[in-house]
Amino acid sequence: AITYNHCMSYLRKRKRQPQDQPLEDSLPVADSAEATLNAKLVKELQLEQLEKALEELRPEERLVLNMYYQDGLSVRQISQVLGIGESGVKMRLLRSRNKLGERCKNRRHE
């Protein structure tokens, strides 16, 4: 969930930057039910893209992200499980998040 939120934050920041014409502005919305359905479909598409981006990561990158975000383990606990220092865990988390963000960004442009 946190990884998803990280990617969503990235996409929101990118959305704030001026673009030619956002997709949402070019589509007429008839009513709030249709808008809700569109929002749900967009969210499902983004989740699907996130899952595909996660699959592209190396297993050890996914492992660290899953341990931290999905399992809720602390950096100290992960360092004990993996037998590496806490700074090593923090660096792996940072690199994995950055790589995932890049993968999400690349998928959005496909």
Residue frames as a rotation matrix with the C-alpha (Angstrom) as fourth column:
ALA 1
0.572 0.820 0.000 0.00
0.820 -0.572 0.000 0.00
0.000 0.000 -1.000 0.00
ILE 2
0.481 -0.458 -0.747 2.82
0.123 -0.809 0.575 2.40
-0.868 -0.368 -0.333 0.83
THR 3
-0.632 -0.708 0.315 4.63
0.382 0.069 0.922 1.58
-0.674 0.703 0.227 -2.40
TYR 4
-0.100 0.711 0.696 1.40
0.983 -0.040 0.182 2.25
0.157 0.702 -0.694 -4.27
ASN 5
0.793 0.421 -0.440 1.03
0.532 -0.831 0.161 5.57
-0.298 -0.362 -0.883 -2.43
HIS 6
-0.068 -0.910 -0.409 4.64
0.190 -0.414 0.890 6.45
-0.979 -0.017 0.202 -3.25
CYS 7
-0.727 -0.165 0.667 3.94
0.658 0.114 0.745 5.95
-0.198 0.980 0.026 -6.96
MET 8
0.302 0.914 0.273 0.66
0.934 -0.340 0.106 7.82
0.190 0.223 -0.956 -6.71
SER 9
0.573 -0.178 -0.800 2.46
0.327 -0.846 0.421 10.77
-0.752 -0.503 -0.426 -5.06
TYR 10
-0.571 -0.819 0.048 4.97
0.296 -0.152 0.943 10.72
-0.765 0.553 0.329 -7.89
LEU 11
-0.474 0.464 0.749 2.15
0.866 0.088 0.493 10.76
0.163 0.882 -0.443 -10.44
ARG 12
0.626 0.719 -0.302 0.37
0.769 -0.635 0.080 13.60
-0.134 -0.282 -0.950 -8.61
LYS 13
0.130 -0.669 -0.732 3.57
0.175 -0.712 0.681 15.67
-0.976 -0.216 0.025 -8.59
ARG 14
-0.797 -0.435 0.420 4.00
0.439 0.062 0.897 15.01
-0.416 0.899 0.141 -12.28
LYS 15
-0.018 0.902 0.432 0.37
0.992 -0.037 0.119 15.96
0.124 0.431 -0.894 -12.89
ARG 16
0.530 0.186 -0.828 1.02
0.496 -0.859 0.124 19.41
-0.688 -0.476 -0.548 -11.37
GLN 17
-0.573 -0.777 -0.262 3.56
0.155 -0.416 0.896 20.11
-0.805 0.473 0.359 -14.09
PRO 18
0.112 0.657 -0.745 2.04
-0.697 -0.483 -0.530 21.75
-0.708 0.579 0.404 -17.18
GLN 19
-0.542 -0.169 0.823 1.09
0.382 0.823 0.421 19.31
-0.748 0.543 -0.382 -19.90
ASP 20
-0.979 0.182 0.092 -0.38
0.023 -0.349 0.937 19.79
0.202 0.919 0.338 -23.37
GLN 21
-0.131 0.969 0.211 -3.86
-0.861 -0.217 0.461 18.56
0.492 -0.121 0.862 -22.42
PRO 22
-0.779 -0.142 0.611 -4.54
-0.514 0.702 -0.492 16.10
-0.359 -0.698 -0.620 -19.62
LEU 23
-0.879 0.426 -0.212 -6.68
0.196 0.730 0.655 13.13
0.434 0.534 -0.726 -20.55
GLU 24
-0.488 0.725 -0.486 -9.24
0.785 0.121 -0.608 13.99
-0.382 -0.678 -0.628 -17.87
ASP 25
-0.397 0.302 -0.867 -9.88
-0.148 -0.953 -0.265 17.43
-0.906 0.023 0.422 -19.45
SER 26
-0.811 0.027 -0.585 -10.45
-0.585 -0.075 0.808 16.01
-0.022 0.997 0.077 -22.92
LEU 27
-0.784 0.550 -0.289 -13.18
0.459 0.826 0.326 13.57
0.418 0.123 -0.900 -21.79
PRO 28
-0.362 0.726 0.584 -16.69
-0.631 -0.652 0.420 14.91
0.686 -0.217 0.695 -21.19
VAL 29
-0.970 0.081 -0.230 -18.16
0.225 0.660 -0.716 13.67
0.094 -0.747 -0.659 -17.92
ALA 30
-0.353 0.922 0.156 -21.95
0.138 -0.113 0.984 13.22
0.925 0.369 -0.088 -17.98
ASP 31
0.672 0.619 0.406 -22.58
-0.345 -0.223 0.912 12.73
0.655 -0.753 0.064 -14.28
SER 32
0.136 -0.644 0.753 -20.94
-0.991 -0.094 0.098 11.91
0.008 -0.759 -0.650 -10.97
ALA 33
0.680 0.135 0.721 -21.55
-0.254 0.965 0.060 8.16
-0.688 -0.224 0.690 -11.39
GLU 34
0.911 -0.376 0.171 -19.59
0.297 0.309 -0.904 8.18
0.287 0.874 0.393 -14.62
ALA 35
0.382 -0.790 0.481 -16.85
-0.644 -0.600 -0.475 10.25
0.663 -0.128 -0.738 -12.99
THR 36
0.332 -0.203 0.921 -16.67
-0.830 0.402 0.387 7.75
-0.449 -0.893 -0.035 -10.12
LEU 37
0.875 0.019 0.483 -16.45
0.167 0.926 -0.339 4.86
-0.454 0.378 0.807 -12.57
ASN 38
0.753 -0.635 0.176 -13.71
0.018 -0.247 -0.969 6.62
0.658 0.732 -0.174 -14.53
ALA 39
0.257 -0.658 0.707 -11.76
-0.918 -0.394 -0.033 7.31
0.301 -0.641 -0.706 -11.33
LYS 40
0.530 0.005 0.848 -12.09
-0.485 0.821 0.299 3.66
-0.695 -0.570 0.438 -10.31
LEU 41
0.942 -0.171 0.290 -10.88
0.332 0.606 -0.723 2.46
-0.052 0.777 0.628 -13.72
VAL 42
0.537 -0.785 0.309 -7.91
-0.378 -0.551 -0.744 4.83
0.754 0.283 -0.592 -13.63
LYS 43
0.255 -0.419 0.872 -6.99
-0.956 0.024 0.292 3.63
-0.143 -0.908 -0.394 -10.16
GLU 44
0.742 0.062 0.668 -7.21
-0.074 0.997 -0.011 -0.03
-0.666 -0.041 0.744 -11.25
LEU 45
0.878 -0.447 0.173 -5.03
0.233 0.084 -0.969 0.73
0.418 0.891 0.177 -14.26
GLN 46
0.335 -0.773 0.539 -2.47
-0.737 -0.571 -0.361 2.47
0.587 -0.276 -0.761 -12.06
LEU 47
0.392 -0.139 0.909 -2.48
-0.737 0.544 0.401 -0.46
-0.550 -0.828 0.110 -9.64
GLU 48
0.913 -0.037 0.407 -1.97
0.248 0.842 -0.479 -2.86
-0.325 0.538 0.778 -12.53
GLN 49
0.675 -0.704 0.221 0.94
-0.080 -0.367 -0.927 -0.76
0.733 0.608 -0.305 -13.80
LEU 50
0.268 -0.555 0.788 2.44
-0.955 -0.262 0.140 -0.72
0.129 -0.790 -0.600 -10.31
GLU 51
0.645 0.022 0.764 2.20
-0.306 0.924 0.231 -4.51
-0.701 -0.383 0.602 -10.07
LYS 52
0.907 -0.329 0.263 3.91
0.389 0.417 -0.821 -4.89
0.160 0.847 0.506 -13.44
ALA 53
0.471 -0.758 0.451 6.61
-0.490 -0.650 -0.581 -2.43
0.734 0.052 -0.678 -12.40
LEU 54
0.384 -0.288 0.877 7.17
-0.859 0.238 0.454 -4.42
-0.340 -0.928 -0.156 -9.20
GLU 55
0.870 -0.008 0.492 7.56
0.117 0.974 -0.192 -7.60
-0.478 0.225 0.849 -11.25
GLU 56
0.786 -0.590 0.187 10.38
0.119 -0.153 -0.981 -5.94
0.607 0.793 -0.050 -13.19
LEU 57
0.436 -0.638 0.635 12.43
-0.881 -0.446 0.156 -5.38
0.183 -0.627 -0.757 -10.03
ARG 58
-0.421 -0.644 -0.639 15.03
-0.351 0.765 -0.539 -7.88
0.836 -0.003 -0.548 -8.95
PRO 59
0.295 0.598 -0.746 13.82
0.414 0.624 0.663 -10.34
0.861 -0.504 -0.063 -6.27
GLU 60
-0.357 -0.485 -0.799 16.03
0.926 -0.068 -0.372 -8.79
0.126 -0.872 0.473 -3.56
GLU 61
-0.953 0.088 0.289 14.61
-0.077 -0.996 0.051 -5.33
0.292 0.026 0.956 -4.35
ARG 62
-0.043 0.997 -0.070 11.04
-0.299 0.054 0.953 -6.62
0.953 0.062 0.295 -4.10
LEU 63
0.063 0.015 -0.998 11.92
0.735 0.676 0.057 -8.47
0.675 -0.737 0.031 -0.90
VAL 64
-0.813 -0.439 -0.384 13.14
0.582 -0.577 -0.573 -5.35
0.030 -0.689 0.724 0.90
LEU 65
-0.767 0.587 0.260 10.14
-0.460 -0.785 0.415 -3.30
0.448 0.199 0.872 -0.25
ASN 66
0.111 0.851 -0.513 7.69
-0.074 0.522 0.850 -6.04
0.991 -0.057 0.121 0.77
MET 67
-0.215 -0.256 -0.943 9.33
0.856 0.415 -0.308 -6.52
0.470 -0.873 0.130 4.16
TYR 68
-0.948 -0.241 -0.209 9.19
0.313 -0.832 -0.458 -2.81
-0.063 -0.499 0.864 4.90
TYR 69
-0.746 0.666 -0.026 5.85
-0.646 -0.714 0.270 -1.78
0.161 0.218 0.962 3.41
GLN 70
0.002 0.806 -0.592 3.74
-0.435 0.533 0.725 -4.91
0.900 0.256 0.352 3.27
ASP 71
0.090 -0.019 -0.996 4.99
0.616 0.786 0.041 -6.76
0.782 -0.617 0.083 6.35
GLY 72
0.797 0.286 0.532 5.60
-0.114 -0.794 0.597 -3.58
0.593 -0.537 -0.600 8.35
LEU 73
0.519 -0.690 -0.505 9.06
0.854 0.441 0.275 -4.58
0.032 -0.574 0.818 9.54
SER 74
0.871 -0.303 -0.387 11.36
-0.158 -0.919 0.362 -1.86
-0.465 -0.254 -0.848 10.83
VAL 75
0.581 -0.749 -0.318 14.75
-0.603 -0.134 -0.786 -1.15
0.546 0.649 -0.530 9.31
ARG 76
-0.241 -0.678 0.695 16.37
-0.964 0.248 -0.093 -2.80
-0.109 -0.692 -0.713 12.34
GLN 77
0.299 0.439 0.847 14.26
-0.371 0.872 -0.320 -5.95
-0.879 -0.219 0.424 11.95
ILE 78
0.986 0.045 -0.164 15.05
-0.170 0.273 -0.947 -6.18
0.002 0.961 0.276 8.23
SER 79
0.237 -0.971 -0.037 18.76
-0.849 -0.188 -0.494 -5.76
0.473 0.148 -0.869 8.93
GLN 80
-0.233 -0.278 0.932 18.61
-0.797 0.604 -0.019 -8.64
-0.558 -0.747 -0.362 11.41
VAL 81
0.646 0.559 0.519 16.71
-0.148 0.760 -0.633 -10.89
-0.748 0.332 0.574 8.99
LEU 82
0.968 -0.241 -0.075 19.00
-0.061 0.064 -0.996 -10.15
0.245 0.968 0.047 6.06
GLY 83
0.572 -0.790 -0.219 22.17
0.725 0.363 0.585 -10.01
-0.383 -0.493 0.781 8.11
ILE 84
-0.161 -0.593 0.789 23.21
0.767 -0.578 -0.278 -6.57
0.621 0.560 0.547 6.84
GLY 85
-0.822 -0.235 -0.519 23.61
0.532 -0.642 -0.552 -3.20
-0.203 -0.730 0.653 8.52
GLU 86
0.124 0.921 -0.369 20.77
0.651 -0.356 -0.670 -0.74
-0.749 -0.158 -0.643 9.00
SER 87
-0.077 -0.200 -0.977 22.40
-0.464 -0.860 0.212 1.74
-0.882 0.470 -0.027 6.63
GLY 88
-0.963 -0.270 0.015 22.50
-0.134 0.524 0.841 -1.04
-0.235 0.808 -0.540 4.00
VAL 89
-0.390 0.903 0.179 18.78
0.859 0.426 -0.284 -1.63
-0.333 0.043 -0.942 4.44
LYS 90
0.258 0.474 -0.842 18.05
0.196 -0.879 -0.435 2.10
-0.946 -0.053 -0.319 4.14
MET 91
-0.493 -0.519 -0.698 20.14
-0.582 -0.401 0.708 2.33
-0.647 0.755 -0.105 0.97
ARG 92
-0.943 0.184 0.277 18.41
0.312 0.775 0.550 -0.72
-0.113 0.605 -0.788 -0.56
LEU 93
-0.025 0.983 -0.183 15.01
0.795 -0.092 -0.599 0.77
-0.606 -0.160 -0.779 0.26
LEU 94
0.112 0.003 -0.994 15.98
-0.235 -0.971 -0.030 4.09
-0.965 0.237 -0.108 -1.32
ARG 95
-0.781 -0.495 -0.381 17.35
-0.483 0.092 0.871 2.48
-0.396 0.864 -0.311 -4.47
SER 96
-0.777 0.544 0.316 14.39
0.604 0.786 0.130 0.12
-0.178 0.292 -0.940 -4.78
ARG 97
0.172 0.857 -0.485 11.88
0.555 -0.491 -0.672 2.97
-0.814 -0.153 -0.560 -4.37
ASN 98
-0.114 -0.292 -0.950 13.72
-0.521 -0.796 0.307 5.07
-0.846 0.530 -0.062 -6.94
LYS 99
-0.963 -0.270 -0.018 13.88
-0.172 0.558 0.812 2.19
-0.209 0.785 -0.583 -9.38
LEU 100
-0.437 0.883 0.175 10.18
0.823 0.470 -0.319 1.46
-0.364 0.004 -0.932 -8.87
GLY 101
0.210 0.481 -0.851 9.36
0.127 -0.877 -0.464 5.13
-0.969 -0.011 -0.245 -9.41
GLU 102
-0.528 -0.486 -0.696 11.31
-0.636 -0.316 0.704 5.09
-0.562 0.815 -0.142 -12.68
ARG 103
-0.940 0.221 0.259 9.52
0.318 0.840 0.440 1.93
-0.120 0.496 -0.860 -13.78
CYS 104
-0.032 0.975 -0.220 6.14
0.750 -0.122 -0.651 3.54
-0.661 -0.186 -0.727 -13.00
LYS 105
0.058 -0.030 -0.998 7.17
-0.325 -0.946 0.010 6.65
-0.944 0.324 -0.065 -14.89
ASN 106
-0.842 -0.443 -0.307 8.25
-0.439 0.233 0.868 4.60
-0.313 0.866 -0.391 -17.92
ARG 107
-0.702 0.650 0.291 5.03
0.673 0.739 -0.029 2.58
-0.234 0.175 -0.956 -17.87
ARG 108
0.113 0.776 -0.621 2.98
0.373 -0.612 -0.698 5.77
-0.921 -0.152 -0.358 -17.85
HIS 109
-0.118 -0.252 -0.960 4.67
-0.668 -0.695 0.265 6.92
-0.735 0.673 -0.086 -21.05
GLU 110
-0.904 -0.226 0.362 4.03
0.056 0.777 0.627 3.62
-0.423 0.587 -0.690 -22.86
